[in-house]
């Protein structure tokens, strides 16, 4: 969790301020008729949290009002959970400008806080469901299924909630999905080698695998991450594939079945199995994770569990901004 080591807002690039300028221009492209009515008298407004949640999106909220010559005083910290009705912050400035920024600021805060709340909830379930002998628990990550134009706030909210943000864009990591493989005639190795030649040593390559054979081919070709996509959770299929991959390429002999029996040449409780072709890679599992089925995804040997359910279609946290009168 990055928040343990520093201030998350320090991750944001300078261009996020231009993004907020665009939001304000979108909301008021011409005359501000309502602003004309209320004038420039200095007022203060209270930000109220009206549904339970985790606060996220503070830098974006602050910047909206900074650009409108208003100040924001926070009464709770980002990443803190609250119960309604909670006085979260106070905004001060010309009333016209408070109202000019109100909807943009609230929409952003509601969306970010909803994502952080959902993320934190699922992360807690994952950590409490993971057996004590599996240490550490798998990393929970988001996906690239974000809202166009709003990816930065959504990825930021994932970080506030405690998840890994996964790749931010097509330039951050090469992910070879089924369409990439099909476009290469079904040749996983060719696709991996091409990606490695283009990205060099600095760009990781991940391969989405629909079968154990594809995963084996990807690891042999040098993939840094293999994603087991839409494998049935909670049954023996996912557990068996993960166990065999780790035995074959990492020499992990500690993976034994429910009865304490090993598999193949390493059969026997606790017996170590030498790696056939040792490789360094991560195993990611994705596809259909929810709060209801999280237990089925907790398989020993899985490094990362990724899901769009923590940022796509999540319920917003309800906020309102009320002028003190």
C-alpha angles and dihedrals in degrees: 000000000000095000089072090067105041150331111310094210088067087071093066119105119232091250093072087082091058088050090057091048087056091051091053092047090050091053095046110025094154137001119003099218096174091050090054089058098053102038130198105304111141111249140159130232131196122228107219125195104217100180130038117268151110119287114241136154098053096144091054093047090049094049093051090059095037089060088052094050094251129128129226125208114193122212096187131037128249109264092031119124122226143184124227137298094032126163096222103170146349122231119202130189146081107339092230090058095044089057092042091060098034102095097039091050095045095047091052095046093047093051096045093045091049091054093046091048094051092044094050091048095051092043090054091051091049093050095046093045095051111099115248092243090059101081123203104019118236118282114255112222138179126223141232091263092111134140112272109251092014101067096111096056091043093051089045090053090053089056092049089052090053102254131126109257094218117209115341099208145344091284096054097069137349111249113186108203130184093277091054091051093046090049087057092054093262091297106141094181093053091051093049093047091049091050092048092050092053100041099036123199095320099062120069121221122219124186125204106222126198095185142026090250091057090049091052091049091048093051092047090051091055105262112169094209131022116201115207098208123202095346110161108268123216095028136087097266098076094038092049095049093048092048094049094047092052093046094048099045106021102033091234106166097172094085107100130165128252092276093048092254122137126216133243120343091348094060111148134075114290095351114151118234120210116236114254092207111359114222136171111229143130127239116223124187121202141165131083102002113165136160088259098055102030092115091064092058095053100097123157110251097031111124102186135023112195128191139165090209091090094060109016117080095350122158114260123235109244117239133168134189114218123189113228110240 
